[in-house]
Amino acid sequence: MLDRPLTLLAPGLARLTVSLGIVAAITVVCYAIVPVNAATAGFIYLLAVLLIASTWGLVEAAGASIAAVFCFNFYFLPPVGTLTIADPQNWVALFTFLVTSIVASQLSRRAQQRTLDAVSSQREMERLYALGRAILLAGPQEDAGREIARQVARIFELEGVALYSRRDGVTYQAGAADLSDLEDKLRQVALETSVVTDKPTRTMLVAIRLGGEPIGSLAVRGTAPSDAALQSVCNLAAISLERVKIQETFTQAEIARRSDTLKSTLLDAIAHEFQTPLTAIRVAASALLDGPPPDTDSQTDLLRVVNEESARLSRLVREAIRMARIETGKVQLQRSPLNVRNLMERTLADMSAKLDGRPLTVAADPDLPELLVDAELIELALRQILDNAVKYAPPGSPLIVEAKRDEAGVILSVTDRGPGIPEWEQSRIFEKFYRGIEMPSPTAGSGMGLAIAREIVQAHGGEIWVDSKLGEGSRFSISLPSNPEPNI
C-alpha cells in the first residue's frame, strides 16, 4: 500500500530539489562569479521563482521563494553574512519580495491549471465527438450495447467498461478488466439513478436516463473522464439504445406491412392464375350438363379437359403455398434426382398456353448431369423466368431456352428479344415487389416472380443473374450445382 504514495511523492521531491538547486546556482553566480547589487540579485531571484511556478507549480515555487529570501538576506542585504537586517526598510523590501514571489507563483500556477483544464476539456470534447461519430456510423444493430462499451473503452482508454441495458437485462463488457462482479451494482444504480464511486479500484458507476426514465447504467474503470463528459457518454449511450428500439419497432411494422402486401399480391396472383383453368373446367362441365348428350369421343375430350385443368389448379395451389413459405423463409427442400431435359419439356408444356405460339428454340447439351434438387421448386423458378420473358418481350418475339453443362453443374438460361434492361436497373430486378420500368401494363405481374426464383436458386446453393442490353433483349441464367453441399 505504501509503494503507490512513495511513487507519487518521488517526482515532487525531485522537482523541489532542482528548484533549490536553481536558487543556489543563482546565489553562487551573483555573489562569487559575477557580483551584482541587491536589486539585481532580487530581480533574478524573482524571475527564477516565476519560471519555476510556471513550469512545475506552487509547492516548488514556494520552496524556491523561501530559499531565495534566505539567500538574498544572507548574501546581499547588509550586514552581509548574517540573517540580521540593519536597515528597517530592508525588512519591507524582503517581505515584499517574499509576498510577490508567492503571489506571482500562485497566479502562474492558476494560469497553468486553467491551460491544463482547457486542454483537458478540448481532449474530452474530441473524444466525445469521436464516440458520437463511431456510434452514428455503426448504425442500428442488435448488439449496440456491446459496440457502445467497446467504443467507450477504446476512445477514453479505460481499463474496463460495463453497460447494463434494462430493456433486455443484459450487461455488455469491453476492455481488459473484468467487471462481471458489478452486475448487481449496475442493476441497483439503474433503478436508483444514482452515482457510485469506488476509489480503491478507480471505478465509477452512473445511471443512464432518457427523458427522465432510467434505461440502464454504465461502469467505467480507470482514469474516468470528468462528470460532464461522463454524463455526455451516458446520453450518447441512451440515444444509441433508443435507436435500436425504434429500429426494431420500425422493422416489425415493415414486416407486418410487407406481409399484408404479400398476402394481397398472392391473392391477386392466385385469382389471375386460377381464372384460366376454372373457365375451362366450367365450360367443359356446362357442355356435359346442359347440352345434348355428347358422343363418346367428345365426352372423353371434355373429361380430359376437366382432368388436366383440375391437375393444373392443384399445382397452382401447391405453388401458392410454397411461394408463401419461401417468402417467410420456411422453404424446405425435398431433393430427388432430376433429369434436366425432362424438366425443360415439362415446364414448356405447362407454359404452352402462356407462350401463345411464340417461336421457341430449345437447346440442351447431350451430357447434362442429373441434379439433386427439389424438382417442383426448380420448375417453379424456371416458370417464373419464362413468365417474366413473356410479359416483357413483344408478342410474337422468339424465346430461346438452353441448358449447358459447366464445371459446377448445369446452367439454365432463357433469352428474349424484349426491350432490354438498363444497367442501373439490373441490380434491382430481383428485389421483392420491384417491377421493371418497361412493364407493358400496370396490372401485368406482382413483382415477386424473379425474387421467388432467386430465393429458390439460392436455397439450392446456386446463382441467378441477368445479361441485358437495351434494344437487344435479355438473358436470365440459373446455375445449379450437381453436387450440393450436405447442409443446403
Disulfide bonds with the S-S distance in Angstrom:
none
